[in-house]
Each structure stands twice: as C-alpha cells, then as structure tokens.
Amino acid sequence: MLQVSQLFIYPIKSLGGIELTEAEVTDRGLKYDRRWLLVDENNRFLSQREHAQMALFKLQLTEDGLQVTYKNEMLLVPFHPQTTDIETVTIWDDSCRATRVSDEADEWFTKHLTIRCRLFYMPDDSHRRVDERYARYDEITSFSDAYPFLLIGQASLDDLNKRLGDELPMDRFRPNIVFTGGEPYQEDELKAFEINGISFFGVKLCARCVMTTIDQQTAAKGAEPLKILSNYRRHNNKIMFGQNLLHSGGGLIRKGDEIKITRKS
C-alpha cells in the first residue's frame, strides 16, 4: 500500500519549507504554498539558484501569518498584504499580477539578503496557468516553478542514498507530497491516483537543478546529488527526480492517507 508519509509547503518561494500533518488542497496547490515571492529591482523572482543564502530563512505558520526567522531576527508576514500596490512580477517566462506586502517586509529582506528586493503576494484573482502542453483543464498554479504539486516516493530517496557516500534528507528536493510503500521511482509511472477522494494526475517528471546541491541548513553547495543522479536518471539531457502533479477537486489530505492508484503508465 502506498501511504502519504510527509506533507510540505514552501510559502515564500525559495525560502525554508514547513512540514504539516494535514494540508488543504486548493485550486492552485496546497494552501499557502508559494503564494509569496521575493523579486529584484526588475520584478523578477529571486531563487536559491543564484542566492543560496535564501535557504537559511526558516518559516512557521502562526495564527497571524508567517513567522520568518533569519539567524536571531524575526519578521511576521501577515496573511493579507498591508498595501494595495499591484504590480506585474516575472517568474521564468510567466508574468502575473501580485500585491506588494509591506514596506517593513521589503526593508527586512533587503537588509538580510543584502540585495534590493521586495515581497509580493499572489491574490486569489491572479491566475497563472500551467504549461498548456501538460494541462488538462486550464489548471493554475502559484509561484511554483511550473506545477501545483511535486510527488516523491521515500523509496526513491532511499535508493539514491544507497548510492551516495553521505545520505541526503528529503528537503533537498522540496516535494509537497512524500509517500512510503512501493518501489523506488514508482512515482514515475503514477498517471492517476486519489488521496482522500481528491484526484491527482502525474503529468511530467521533474527535471532537477542546482538547488538540490544546496544544504538547506547551512546553504553550502556541493556536487551531489546531481553527479550521482546523472549516471542513472538522465533523460533527454535532463536529470529527473520526482513527478509533477495536477489535480481535480479540493479538501484535506493528511499524513497517513492511502494513495489509491487509478492509472499507471
């Protein structure tokens, strides 16, 4: 039996993740997942790919918003922006409308990242569509790289770690849903499945980048896991690990829920 073993959200893109015991599935992914975005002076998104230090910002959910901690300093990001400033921000090749959060947030992140940046929030009426080549029903996503969900099997990480000298934690791969049971890389062939009555569809294997080589606790960079993965997980000159998902329906999913396969490749 396949079973949900971990659930993660990453409210501010490229900052630390939050592990949950249950999560609400919304129209664009898990609630709060990547609804906030840091941008540079050209309104283009910031990422650990260029700024590994972003890994050191840790997040927690509170009743009043997101508590962001960097070293010994904290910032509370309210769930609702404190300005009415709406601008167009750019993430990869997409542009979408977003609301600037506050002067305080802009100053705090600028100070700690030592680059001029601003924090934006994606409101409910801002719709960023997934790649039409893989879309089923004009699905939307938040400020994720491309899709609402990323699925990885624990067996896949276990298999990778057997090949490595030093084991890596799951946070290197920033999944939303992790499952136990089954065989390594079984997520590759999960084309349709249900969790608690919500339908999910595997649409595209996830091509991995340099972010997987960044230690999420220290921001140190290394060669792994891309070096090892390139030996056996390379396809069309891309290194694959994890399955991108679309979905239909909403509600709660929980740690311990069964994954009921409805179609395999």
PyMOL commands that set and color helices and strands:
alter all, ss='L'
color gray80, all
select helices_A, chain A and resi 52-56+103-113+154-163+170-172+186-189+210-213+226-232
alter helices_A, ss='H'
color red, helices_A
select strands_A, chain A and resi 2-9+18-20+22-26+29-30+36-39+58-61+65-70+73-78+86-91+94-100+118-121+128-129+140-141+149-153+177-180+190-195+198-207+234-235+238-248+251-254+258-264
alter strands_A, ss='S'
color yellow, strands_A
deselect
rebuild
show_as cartoon
